[in-house]
């Protein structure tokens, strides 16, 4: 799963729901102008593109909004999240309480940069930019995708169930590593070919050192496991030193070590063939 510009872009297709066939498509012959962008060019566009339109988001609880950016040659949308909340205690009814709660745009940027170091190509590019006088995460808008909630509502089957299961395995490992507290059906996005995108990580990078749900970690994608084991602290610190705190970084590496230890034990017990896999 090498990071390439193809991995940052979505093919332009139209969803057509069939009763049993899952997603169907109508191909658009002309490729989008963004298809020629390299990651540095995309980053420059997100940082400097002029905001020509704003649209409030109908989903989510972090007051995110959608903007249309243009640099004169390219026009594309982005999501803007400027939430940056810290509370000593956060309660949602009688069933959920979190100490040292944080909900911050910073974590979207950190998630993208970490994904790149891990060779993951399914977290959209997110950059730090001041929008409307507030620091924010500006994230590349994914075109022609469907979130998991809508997929379930429409009762659409995955076109490639095995690939979808493989991507879930990647998500479980990534969410344990960043200790994501808000993975829900609205921030799991699917392309037609059952390729998953993971979005909205504003409630991640907690300080907990234990794995929250080790029972979900039955398998690990082979290249992800290799990158996870080899994750260099210096390179990661350089990537997120202005985004994450020292404590957040330290907690992440402790969880990394526990993930590697867990999978090493599973491999020793069950063999590589039952634990390691490559996305189909």
C-alpha positions as CSV (number, residue, x, y, z in Angstrom):
1,X,0.0,0.0,0.0
2,X,2.5,2.7,-1.1
3,X,1.5,6.3,-0.9
4,X,1.0,7.7,-4.4
5,X,-1.0,10.5,-5.8
6,X,-3.5,7.9,-7.1
7,X,-4.2,7.0,-3.6
8,X,-5.2,10.5,-2.7
9,X,-7.7,10.9,-5.5
10,X,-11.1,9.4,-6.2
11,X,-12.2,8.2,-9.7
12,X,-15.3,10.1,-10.9
13,X,-18.2,7.7,-10.9
14,X,-21.9,7.8,-10.2
15,X,-23.5,5.5,-7.7
16,X,-26.5,3.5,-8.9
17,X,-28.0,1.2,-6.3
18,X,-29.2,-2.2,-7.5
19,X,-31.3,-4.3,-5.2
20,X,-28.7,-7.1,-4.9
21,X,-25.7,-6.0,-6.8
22,X,-24.4,-3.4,-4.4
23,X,-22.8,-0.4,-6.1
24,X,-23.0,0.0,-9.9
25,X,-21.3,2.8,-11.8
26,X,-21.4,5.0,-14.8
27,X,-17.9,5.9,-15.9
28,X,-17.0,9.4,-16.9
29,X,-14.6,9.4,-19.7
30,X,-12.7,12.6,-19.0
31,X,-10.4,12.4,-15.9
32,X,-10.6,15.2,-13.3
33,X,-8.1,18.0,-13.5
34,X,-6.9,17.0,-10.0
35,X,-5.7,13.6,-11.4
36,X,-2.5,15.2,-12.5
37,X,-1.6,16.6,-9.0
38,X,1.3,15.3,-7.1
39,X,1.0,15.3,-3.3
40,X,3.1,18.5,-2.9
41,X,0.9,20.2,-5.5
42,X,-2.3,19.0,-3.7
43,X,-0.9,20.3,-0.4
44,X,-0.1,23.7,-2.0
45,X,-3.6,23.8,-3.4
46,X,-5.2,23.1,0.0
47,X,-3.0,25.7,1.7
48,X,-3.3,28.5,-0.8
49,X,-6.4,27.9,-2.9
50,X,-8.9,30.8,-2.7
51,X,-12.2,30.0,-1.0
52,X,-14.9,30.8,-3.5
53,X,-17.9,29.1,-1.8
54,X,-18.9,27.8,1.6
55,X,-21.5,25.2,2.5
56,X,-22.4,24.1,6.1
57,X,-22.1,20.4,6.7
58,X,-25.3,18.4,7.3
59,X,-23.4,15.7,9.2
60,X,-21.2,15.5,12.2
61,X,-21.1,17.4,15.5
62,X,-17.8,19.4,15.2
63,X,-19.2,22.3,13.2
64,X,-17.3,21.3,10.1
65,X,-18.1,23.0,6.9
66,X,-17.4,22.4,3.2
67,X,-15.6,25.0,1.0
68,X,-14.9,25.2,-2.7
69,X,-11.3,26.1,-3.4
70,X,-9.9,27.5,-6.7
71,X,-6.4,28.5,-7.8
72,X,-7.5,29.7,-11.2
73,X,-6.7,26.4,-12.9
74,X,-8.3,23.8,-10.6
75,X,-11.5,23.9,-8.5
76,X,-12.1,21.3,-5.8
77,X,-13.8,21.1,-2.5
78,X,-12.3,20.6,1.0
79,X,-13.7,20.1,4.5
80,X,-12.8,22.7,7.1
81,X,-12.7,21.7,10.8
82,X,-11.7,24.2,13.4
83,X,-12.9,22.5,16.5
84,X,-10.4,22.6,19.4
85,X,-12.0,21.7,22.7
86,X,-10.4,20.4,25.9
87,X,-12.4,19.4,29.0
88,X,-11.3,17.7,32.2
89,X,-14.5,15.6,32.1
90,X,-16.9,14.9,29.2
91,X,-20.2,13.1,29.6
92,X,-22.8,12.0,27.1
93,X,-25.7,10.7,29.0
94,X,-25.3,8.0,31.6
95,X,-23.3,5.6,29.3
96,X,-20.2,7.6,28.2
97,X,-17.7,9.5,30.3
98,X,-14.2,10.5,29.3
99,X,-11.6,12.1,31.4
100,X,-9.2,14.6,29.8
101,X,-11.4,14.9,26.8
102,X,-10.1,16.6,23.6
103,X,-11.8,17.2,20.3
104,X,-9.3,19.0,18.0
105,X,-8.7,19.7,14.3
106,X,-5.0,18.9,15.0
107,X,-5.7,15.2,15.1
108,X,-6.9,15.2,11.5
109,X,-3.6,16.5,10.3
110,X,-1.6,14.1,12.6
111,X,-3.7,11.1,11.3
112,X,-2.8,12.0,7.7
113,X,0.9,12.4,8.4
114,X,1.0,9.2,10.4
115,X,-0.8,7.3,7.7
116,X,1.8,8.3,5.2
117,X,4.6,7.0,7.4
118,X,2.8,3.7,7.7
119,X,2.3,3.4,4.0
120,X,-1.5,3.8,4.2
121,X,-3.1,5.5,1.3
122,X,-6.7,5.8,2.6
123,X,-6.6,8.8,4.9
124,X,-7.2,11.9,2.9
125,X,-4.7,14.7,2.9
126,X,-5.2,17.3,5.6
127,X,-3.3,20.5,6.2
128,X,-3.2,23.2,8.8
129,X,-4.5,26.5,7.6
130,X,-6.2,29.6,9.1
131,X,-9.7,29.9,7.8
132,X,-12.0,32.8,9.0
133,X,-9.4,33.8,11.5
134,X,-9.2,30.4,13.1
135,X,-6.6,27.6,12.8
136,X,-8.2,24.7,11.1
137,X,-7.7,21.4,9.4
138,X,-8.4,21.7,5.7
139,X,-9.0,18.2,4.2
140,X,-9.3,17.1,0.6
141,X,-12.9,16.3,-0.2
142,X,-13.6,12.8,-1.4
143,X,-15.9,12.7,-4.4
144,X,-18.3,10.0,-5.2
145,X,-18.0,8.0,-2.0
146,X,-20.6,6.6,0.3
147,X,-20.4,6.5,4.1
148,X,-21.1,3.4,6.0
149,X,-24.3,4.7,7.5
150,X,-25.8,5.4,4.1
151,X,-24.6,2.1,2.8
152,X,-26.4,0.3,5.6
153,X,-29.5,2.4,5.2
154,X,-29.7,1.7,1.5
155,X,-28.9,-2.0,2.2
156,X,-26.1,-2.0,-0.4
157,X,-23.8,-5.0,-0.4
158,X,-20.1,-4.5,-0.9
159,X,-19.0,-5.2,-4.4
160,X,-15.9,-7.0,-3.0
161,X,-16.7,-8.3,0.6
162,X,-13.3,-9.8,1.0
163,X,-11.6,-6.5,0.3
164,X,-13.9,-4.7,2.6
165,X,-13.0,-7.1,5.4
166,X,-9.3,-6.5,4.7
167,X,-9.8,-2.7,5.0
168,X,-11.7,-3.2,8.3
169,X,-8.6,-5.0,9.6
170,X,-6.5,-2.0,8.6
171,X,-8.9,0.3,10.4
172,X,-8.9,-1.7,13.6
173,X,-5.1,-1.5,13.8
174,X,-5.0,2.2,12.9
175,X,-7.7,3.1,15.4
176,X,-5.9,1.2,18.2
177,X,-2.7,2.9,17.4
178,X,-4.1,6.4,17.5
179,X,-6.7,5.4,20.2
180,X,-9.6,6.8,18.1
181,X,-12.6,7.3,20.3
182,X,-15.1,8.3,17.5
183,X,-15.0,5.8,14.7
184,X,-18.6,5.6,13.6
185,X,-20.6,4.9,10.4
186,X,-20.3,8.5,9.3
187,X,-16.6,8.5,9.1
188,X,-16.0,5.3,7.2
189,X,-16.3,6.0,3.5
190,X,-16.4,3.5,0.7
191,X,-15.6,3.6,-3.0
192,X,-17.5,1.4,-5.4
193,X,-14.8,-1.2,-5.4
194,X,-14.9,-1.7,-1.6
195,X,-11.9,0.5,-1.0
196,X,-12.3,2.2,2.4
197,X,-11.3,5.8,3.4
198,X,-10.9,6.7,7.0
199,X,-11.9,10.3,7.8
200,X,-12.5,12.6,10.8
201,X,-10.0,11.8,13.5
202,X,-10.6,14.8,15.8
203,X,-11.2,12.6,18.8
204,X,-8.1,10.5,18.5
205,X,-4.5,10.5,19.9
206,X,-5.5,9.9,23.5
207,X,-3.1,9.3,26.3
208,X,-4.2,5.8,27.1
209,X,-1.4,3.2,26.9
210,X,-3.5,0.0,26.8
211,X,-5.1,-1.4,23.7
212,X,-8.9,-0.8,24.0
213,X,-10.2,-3.7,22.0
214,X,-7.5,-6.3,21.4
215,X,-10.1,-8.9,20.6
216,X,-10.7,-7.1,17.2
217,X,-7.1,-7.5,16.2
218,X,-7.2,-11.0,14.7
219,X,-5.2,-10.1,11.6
220,X,-2.9,-7.4,10.4
221,X,-2.1,-6.3,6.8
222,X,1.5,-7.4,6.1
223,X,3.0,-4.2,4.9
224,X,1.2,-2.2,7.6
225,X,2.7,-4.5,10.2
226,X,6.2,-4.1,8.7
227,X,5.8,-0.3,8.7
228,X,4.4,-0.3,12.2
229,X,7.3,-2.2,13.6
230,X,9.8,0.0,11.8
231,X,8.0,3.3,12.7
232,X,10.9,5.7,13.5
233,X,10.3,8.0,16.4
234,X,12.5,10.7,15.0
235,X,10.7,10.8,11.7
236,X,7.3,10.8,13.4
237,X,8.3,13.6,15.7
238,X,9.5,15.6,12.8
239,X,6.2,15.1,11.0
240,X,3.9,16.0,14.0
241,X,6.1,18.1,16.3
242,X,3.9,21.2,15.8
243,X,0.7,19.1,15.9
244,X,0.9,16.6,18.8
245,X,2.2,17.0,22.4
246,X,5.1,15.0,23.8
247,X,2.6,13.0,25.9
248,X,0.5,12.1,22.9
249,X,3.5,11.0,21.0
250,X,4.8,8.9,23.9
251,X,1.4,7.2,24.4
252,X,1.3,6.3,20.7
253,X,4.7,4.6,20.7
254,X,3.7,2.6,23.8
255,X,0.6,1.4,22.0
256,X,2.7,0.7,18.9
257,X,4.9,-1.6,21.0
258,X,1.9,-3.4,22.4
259,X,0.4,-3.9,18.9
260,X,3.6,-5.4,17.6
261,X,3.9,-7.6,20.7
262,X,0.3,-8.8,20.3
263,X,0.8,-9.7,16.6
264,X,4.1,-11.3,17.2
265,X,2.5,-13.6,19.8
266,X,-0.4,-14.4,17.4
267,X,2.0,-15.3,14.6
268,X,4.1,-17.5,17.0
269,X,0.9,-19.3,18.0
270,X,-1.1,-19.5,14.8
271,X,1.5,-19.0,12.0
272,X,1.9,-16.1,9.6
273,X,-0.7,-17.4,7.1
274,X,-3.5,-16.9,9.7
275,X,-2.4,-13.5,10.9
276,X,-0.8,-11.6,8.0
277,X,-2.6,-10.8,4.8
278,X,-2.4,-8.5,1.8
279,X,-5.5,-6.4,0.8
280,X,-7.3,-8.1,-2.1
